[in-house]
């Protein structure tokens, strides 16, 4: 097995110099750093994480606690985090909170001593809880704005829902329902954007609470929405999964989409274009959100001055056949 001593011998420098260059704890001349990096590549040297932790006091590991690994959005966020972490020789310890705040607290307690910092994606903890943890351990949140000194990466959720609702209005829809997600920042922002677009058009709002932000959650409401006395002519769902649940049941009830009811989701998960009809949605840059969150966290861990505590990444509408109609 190749060791740090082999790298030092190949680069003709001391073991201490190799260690400091690999761990980025001290700068040397460009010629010395180039010799060490060339030796590392030539010998295919892989640093021992445990030994590196002992020598630097850092684990070079990031803890990631996500809302639900079964949700394709969070899976893509994790992919972005992992790619960025790997590019900086950091490992990722992943935990799934399963949408349970008590489990999330336990997972954070377990991970925190084992990692240098944490990414909380879709956290259900209170803002004050997150701020309290951030005092003990560097934290970046995804899809939350806890305030204080906590770093965050978000999309403009308000504008996403506003633009999708406006799109439904321009196709002549007058009774537009919103399927609301869990009571936290993302759903609140999306509902606010939906309501603002309706207010602009002087149309009534119709907010229905999802039992869960999932295909099953959408399915459970479909019968009431489609067969009730006051059926909406368009539905904006909190996410693509709930929208896909509606589309699934619509076929069984002989409800035509979009002729009878137009349906839109948010997220543009990989399956959104594959349902029938393909789902109108907003493309949220989930992988880039993950990359940005990891990059922010590692910059913080390196002691860099953070010029921005919150990064907002743009989303874009993806109009497909589930809302197809001539704009008016």
Residue, then its C-alpha position, 0 to 999 in steps of 0.5 A: x500500500x502506498x504511504x505518505x512516506x512513498x510520496x515524500x520520497x518520490x517528491x524529494x521532500x519531507x513527510x511533514x511537507x507532504x502532509x501540509x500540502x495534502x491537508x492544505x494547512x500551509x502553502x509552499x512554492x509552486x514548484x514544491x507543491x507541483x512535485x508533491x501533487x505529481x507524486x500523489x497522482x503518479x503513485x495513486x496515493x489515497x490519504x488515510x482519513x483516520x490519520x488525517x483526522x488525528x493530525x489536523x483535528x478535522x474529519x474531512x467529512x460532511x454530515x447530510x441529513x435529508x427529509x426523505x431519500x425516497x423523494x427524487x428531489x432530495x436524491x439529486x441534492x445528495x448527488x450534488x453534495x457528494x460530487x462537490x465533496x469528493x472533488x475536495x477530498x471530503x467524504x459524506x455521511x448521509x442520514x434519512x430523517x423520514x420526515x420525522x423531526x424527532x428522528x432528525x434531532x437524533x440523527x444530528x446528535x449522532x452525526x455532529x461529533x463525527x463530521x466537520x459540518x452539516x447540510x440539512x436538506x428540507x429540515x423540519x426543525x424550528x428556525x431556533x433549533x437550527x440556529x442553536x445547532x449552528x452555534x455548535x457546528x457549521x450548518x448549511x440548510x437547503x430549502x430553509x431560511x432559518x436566519x441568524x448566521x445560518x447559511x442557506x441555499x434556496x430557489x425562489x419558491x414564491x416566483x416559481x408558484x406565481x409563474x405557474x399559476x399565472x400560466x394556468x390563468x393565461x390558458x383560461x382557467x378560473x378555478x385553480x386549486x393549490x395542494x399545500x405541502x408540509x407547514x414549513x418555508x418552501x410550502x409557505x412561499x409556494x402558497x404565497x406565490x399562488x395566492x398573489x397570482x390569483x389576487x392579481x387576476x381577481x380569482x378565488x383561491x382554493x387551498x387543500x392540504x396534502x396529507x403527505x408530499x407524495x404520489x399517495x398524498x395526491x391520490x388520496x385527494x383526487x376523488x374529492x377534487x375531481x368528483x366534487x361539486x366544485x371541481x377546479x379546472x386547474x390544480x397546482x400541486x406542491x410537488x411533482x409527486x403529488x401531481x403525478x398521483x392526481x394524474x394516475x387517479x384521473x385515468x381511472x375516473x375518466x377525467x381528461x387532462x388537461x381538457x377537464x382539469x389542467x395539472x402542474x407540479x414543481x420540481x421536474x423530477x426525472x419521471x415528470x416527463x414520462x407520465x401521460x400526459x407529460x407534466x407541466x412543472x418548474x425545473x429546480x436545479x437540485x443537483x446544483x443546489x447540492x453542489x452549492x450547499x457543499x461548496x458553501x460549507x467547505x468554504x466556511x470550514x476553510x475559514x473563508x469570509x462568507x460574503x453571502x449567507x443565502x444563495x438563491x438559484x433560479x428555476x424555470x418553467x417547463x410547460x408540457x401537455x398536462x396544462x396544454x392550452x391556447x394562451x388567452 
